Amino acid sequence: MSVLKDKVSQDFIELEEKYGAHNYHPLPVVLARGEGVYVWDVEGNKYYDFLSAYSAVNQGHCHPKIVDAMTNQAKTLTLTSRAFHNDQLGPYEEFATNYFNYDKLLPMNTGAEAVETAVKICRKWAYEKKGISKNDAQIVVCKNNFHGRTTTIISFSNDPVARKNFGPYTSGFLKIAYDNLEALEEVLENNDNIAGFLVEPIQGEAGVYVPSEDYLIKAKALCKKYNVLFIADEVQTGIARTGRLLATCGNCSCPEKNCSGTPEVKADILILGKALSGGAYPVSAVLANDDIMEVIRPGNHGSTFGGNPVAAAVAIAALEVVRDEELAENADQLGKLFRSELQKYVDRSSIVQLVRGKGLLNAIVINDDENSDTAWNICMALKDNGLLAKPTHGNIIRFAPPLVMTKEELLDCVHIIIKTLQDFE
Ligand SMILES: *Cc1c(COP(=O)(O)O)cnc(C)c1O
């Protein structure tokens, strides 16, 4: 039997194929190391990472400040459970609530858990504050949403692959079209049992759908009018990805890039995950003000690992990096450059229909039907040219590099992408 260091990519792929559940369809590349905007495969080939682990690695791979915080805390105290206090959680909660301008934070681990937490808080608020009668609360969600993979969350998905044969489904969700204020007002107007509106500020998994300029502000206003909680799932869009600290404030008039939203767009419940740890560790959180978060009492909710000392130390470091390195500003500027450079190509391309996005969350739509394998083949060619990206839905390719990229690197990537696309014209 060969020793580990002699193994090549194909050996690792075969191990996963044989011993792992087949719940993903990865690009055939086996990564062994990462630094900043780069990753290396087991053969030593170097790539630009244009997925950033679905926007978890906004701060770049193995950011030294985040890794230091993690390893120092790992050597000191890793887990106490919430049966006891630890000396990292309180300082983290103070730091993060100041950073995002909320009264309170509830710590969890994964994005899906944070969404579940938000759903539970919203329902409890509905019964105890809004006065909806027992078990009648409804939460409005959007068509083509992606909020995670738990049984309740897939209950309000409309992706057949994510849902089929996982029933019975959790009830209490109403689905409306995304980016449609009339649909929102209609459902709010005609139903007294609506507790919340759960929305992605940009639909990432669906293919980087950016809603109209005034959508979020007006949706928030409607929620306020009907006494319904405006719940923003910023697991993918948050933490500087879209050129602002949060995408919810991307449409408001305030020019401040690190603001967590003026009251006109600020979510009543904010859901964060992914880049909250810079990809070093699973850290998620739900933030809300006291009048909402106070419905949660001891025993109502919890997690063995949620709020553990390593997560707390890592999250503080990850958020400091975002602010100190001005990643929102960088994402904003590089995003504009990326789209304008790509647009020049799209204007004369027959293979790419359009480029869209905000900050460094962008996508191109390939001029082929949803079930074609063109987008996949383009991603394979991009890989061969030193850039890793993945199709989202059939004919859409998302481009989301770490936000620590330089202008020179970005232009190099634009060159790789255009050169690759040209071979498919
Ligand atoms: C990734 C994602 C989630 C789920 O996060 P996990 O950590 O994978 O559970 C939820 N919502 C959005 C918008 C996401 O992009």
The ligand as a Gaussian input file, in Angstrom:
#p B3LYP/6-31G(d) Opt

LIG

0 1
 C      -24.492000      28.498000       3.004000
 C      -25.774000      29.132000       3.346000
 C      -26.571000      28.664000       4.414000
 C      -26.252000      27.398000       5.171000
 O      -25.034000      27.441000       5.819000
 P      -24.343000      26.053000       6.290000
 O      -23.192000      26.506000       7.128000
 O      -23.940000      25.328000       5.059000
 O      -25.371000      25.309000       7.064000
 C      -27.720000      29.364000       4.739000
 N      -28.082000      30.446000       4.042000
 C      -27.360000      30.926000       3.009000
 C      -27.818000      32.152000       2.290000
 C      -26.193000      30.271000       2.614000
 O      -25.493000      30.715000       1.562000

